[in-house]
Amino acid sequence: MSDYQDYIVRASAADGQIRVFAATTRDLVEQARKIHGTSPVATAALGRLLTGAAMMGSMMKGRSDVLTVQIMGDGPIGSLTVTADSMSRVKGFVQNPEVMLPASAEGKLDVGGAVGMGMFRVIKDLGLKEPYVGEIELISGEIAEDFTVYFAASEQTPSSVALGVLMNRDNTVAQAGGFIIQLMPDATEEVISHLEQKLTEVTSVSGLLEEGMTPEEILEYIFAGFDLKLLDKVPTSYYCNCSKGRVEKALISLGTKELNAMIADGEPITMNCHFCDSSYTFSVDELKELVQNCR
């Protein structure tokens, strides 16, 4: 682990007309890279999605609220899936973690080329009868822009989202983080134009991270003259809640026919978690017990 932990800062500006989230996520993105053995471009894509979802998680109120963000593009990376809870704990996986692509024309990791075009979907389970589902077509596959359009189209919240992952030469994660800036309904034209002007001066969040700026320093830089108020700071981490008990429930849900077919093979079965690569092995006797539980 590095000498600092990942966290999200929540803030407001312009007398509450703007709400802001900024995150540093190097450790959790590096943990995801280690778990999944991702290539540099896959690390950048998954890292951006994890960072955006972690900040979205911090917006949720209920302790048991969970959201899932899925990207289903036609590029070589395949689909990406990330979940976050209201404590900003995230986990995720990518369909083709070893995908390699040449750098973009600007010499950067070509996340948009890896993702391609397709759908961006957010599923929020807020403890209601039905989960909320919002879906847009991918705009660029660069992920930050897709979050921006999602907020405007599905949640009617004008937003500016920036996400960045920087890699070391040895392909470990050097820096990761980002911000989400959202206008509240009472934002004045003066505040909006002032903010738009300021955001044109922010070349890239990756550049700010490369300078070693903390989330607080990034916000102070963007919101100079905006009466920035830092509200709180919450930890964020890569966390998977899988367990043998949860896998047992999943197996039981398959039904007796499927379980009896596994038993007939006469071999133990091993189930792998997509999110953390943990393995759970069930003996034939354990499978027979599960069949009893189906009845």
PyMOL commands that set and color helices and strands:
alter all, ss='L'
color gray80, all
select helices_A, chain A and resi 26-36+40-57+111-115+144-154+189-201+205-210+215-222+244-254+256-265+284-294
alter helices_A, ss='H'
color red, helices_A
select strands_A, chain A and resi 7-13+18-24+66-73+79-85+89-94+118-125+132-137+159-167+173-183+229-235+237-238+269-272+279-282
alter strands_A, ss='S'
color yellow, strands_A
deselect
rebuild
show_as cartoon
